[in-house]
Each structure stands twice: as C-alpha cells, then as structure tokens.
Amino acid sequence: MSNEFQNQYAPDYVSPPGETLQEILEERGMSQAELAERTGRPKKTINEIINGKTAITPETALQLEKVLGVSASFWNNRERRYREA
C-alpha cells in the first residue's frame, strides 16, 4: 500500500452537516436565533438543519458563507456527502 493512501483521512461514518454548524456556532458564541436573524432564515429551519431534519440548500449555504465566513462550497459538499452516505 502506498503512502498516499495511508495518509488520507477516510472516516467510516458520516455526521450530519448540522453538527458542524452547531460546533461553529458554539465556538463563536452565536445562538441559533442570532444565526436565523442574520441569515434571514426561520429559526425553525436553522434548528432543523442542526438536528439533521432539513438539508442545507444552496441558497442557505450562500447565506451561511456570508454570515460565518465558511464557504458555500464547504456546506454544499458537506450536505451532498451526508446525503450520499
């Protein structure tokens, strides 16, 4: 087996993107309600994303990028990989 494959991180599980979103909010001391207000999304939608009940849409990914500074492509890829798994 080559070193290229040995050094790649390949977890055998996938967590919902909402877990990452919750971690970022906690790191920044931001509430779900504040994120909802700043993104223009309903509080219920933010809560459902965090709880893995609602997908992050491309439009929401753009708004998360504007508010949190985490690229929309990160959120879109995170969502896609979660749904594929």
N, C-alpha and C positions, 0 to 999 in steps of 0.2 A: 504494500500500500504506500502511495507516495505521500510526502509531507504536505502537499497541497490539500489533500482530503483530511489529513489528521488535524490540521489547524483550523478547519472550518467549524463554526458553531452550528449544530443541527439538532435542536431540541426535538424530543419525541412527543411533544404536546404543543397545543396552541391555546393561548388565552385570548379572551375577547378584547378588542381594542379599547373597550371602556375601562378595563383595568389600568391600562397605560394612561388613559385620560385622567382617571381618578388619582393616580400617583403624581401626575404633573400638577393637578390642582392642589394636592396636599403640599407638595414641595413649594408651591408659590403662595400658599395661604389663601387660596381663592375658593369660594363656595360654588356649589352647582348653580345657585341662584344668580350669583355675580356673572358666572360664565354665560348663563342663559341671557341675561340682560345685555352683556357685551357682544354676544353673537347674534342677538335678535331671534333666538330660538326659544320655544316654550320651555319652561322649567321641566315639564313632564318629559319632553323629548331628550333633554340632557340626562335626566335621571334614567331613562330607558336605555340610552346609549351606554351609560356607565354600568348598568345592570345586565347588559348583553341582550336586551329585548328588542332593540332597534338598531338597524345598521347606520353607519356613518355614510351619508350621501356625499357625492362630490361637492355639492354646494355647502354642506356643513363642513366638509374638510377645508374648503377655502376660508370659511369664517373662523375655524379653529386656527388656521395658519395666521390670519390677521391678528387674532387676539393673543394666541400663545406663542407665536413665532416658530411653531413646528410645522414644517412644510406640508402642504396639502397632499403631495405625493406620498409622504410617510403614512398619513391617515388612510388614504385610498389603498395603498399596498397592504397595510395592516388589516384593513377590513376585508380585502379580497382574499388574503391568505387565510384569515379566520373562516370565512365562508366556504372556501375550497376544502378546508380540513373537516 
